[in-house]
Amino acid sequence: MSVFKIQGGQSLSGSVQVQGAKNSVLPILAATVLSTGVCVLHNCPRLTDVDHTLEILWHLGCKVKREGNTVTVDAAAPLNWDVPDPLMREMRSSVVFLGPILGRMGRAELSYPGGCELGPRPIDLHLSALRSLGAKIEERSGRLLCEGKLAGGDITLSLPSVGATENAMLAAVAAQGVTTITNAAREPEIVDLQNFLLTLGADVRGAGSSVIVIRGGKALHGGEYTLMADRIVAATYLSAVAAAGGEGQVTGIDWQHLSTVTAVLAEAGCRVESGERAITISAPAHLRAVRPIRTAPYPGFPTDAQAVVMAALCKAEGATVFAENIFDSRYRHVDELARMGADIRVEGKVAVVYGVDRLFGARVRATDLRGGAALAVAGLAAEGETVLSGLEHVFRGYSDLSGDLRALGAKIEQTEEIVNES
Ligand code: UD1
């Protein structure tokens, strides 16, 4: 199996261009189903989650081509309306196809996405949003059977779910009439989705605020679009420099998307300078603990950055409290960090990181995407060699984690090895 071998304990120096955003590319690829023209997407990262999404498009009957980081989707032909169970199981976020397939075909059949490594992942808000537009949805033997000619309507989300907002937007673009989504998620990836839909000729306004208004029912043409950079990948690389010490730069990124993360790293003692399309960080040899970090919907501190920032603070002087408010099982990296010498106590949604003087290289295993990246970050701060397995999780969201960290000066290689898991 593939593992990363990391020689830690050395400060970093370098610069890296940040890949396209995973959380933008998935809903944007799903949105191509609504167009009967050709969509050309640039800056699509090479991720297994993207491969699975392209497989779904192919199964639906789209012509799909990938050349480097550019993906072309032609959804002109009549499409299928079902996503087979194995493809749904590969990726929970495939549920974002429900709105566009139903909108385009008047019918959709998907399997019910179960829980995932982050705990239960309900889709009640997705379903009630689609019902508000006239969808009839039945659940039978784990399959979701949806049909109906959609019409614009008022959708009020009880919490600002990213996926439910995207599903509602995509269904509403196809629904005749005006849809208003209230308490919408405000994540930058929602703005990216709106910008892509505008390129195709849709009438969508308000993304980035809590109220999104869509005048639906217009036929969408094709278009060419460049995806935004991945703010969580950028947060990972900034955390890596903070953990190991030294200096680094991430480029191609909008600093405003990362301000809650950079504020924490600055409070920990790093010097952070944000330019127009780049962030530079300079980290001292020893960080200090920071005030409590509470994950929250955007523009709050992102749950996806919790693990990598926690890894950076394992050696900080003092204790840092984390409160994970978005997902139930998001501390699975803690036991692995403990193998490297970290002192972290978890009680429900709270974790307290007591800074230790040293971390030590160890054999550790990624149990989820961001947790895996966090172990690589900790490995850079640890003395000696860390061997990280479970890379299938990492490859879902990082197109070249080891190469990018090498560009920042890290000693990390991907090799094939038989790992003793006991
Ligand atoms: C998206 C991101 C994920 C990120 C998360 C929160 C993608 C592909 N994934 O996931 O990386 O961690 O946002 O920023 O973009 N909820 C319900 N009912 C629903 C839907 C959600 O109760 O129908 C709850 C969830 O259990 C969770 C919270 O709402 O507690 C937020 O989830 P949501 O914003 O929907 O996250 P995702 O879209 O799944």
Boltz pocket constraint, residues with backbone or C-beta under 6 A from the ligand:
constraints:
  - pocket:
      binder: B
      contacts: [[A, 22], [A, 23], [A, 24], [A, 26], [A, 93], [A, 120], [A, 121], [A, 122], [A, 123], [A, 124], [A, 125], [A, 126], [A, 127], [A, 159], [A, 160], [A, 161], [A, 162], [A, 163], [A, 164], [A, 185], [A, 303], [A, 304], [A, 325], [A, 326], [A, 327]]
      max_distance: 6.0
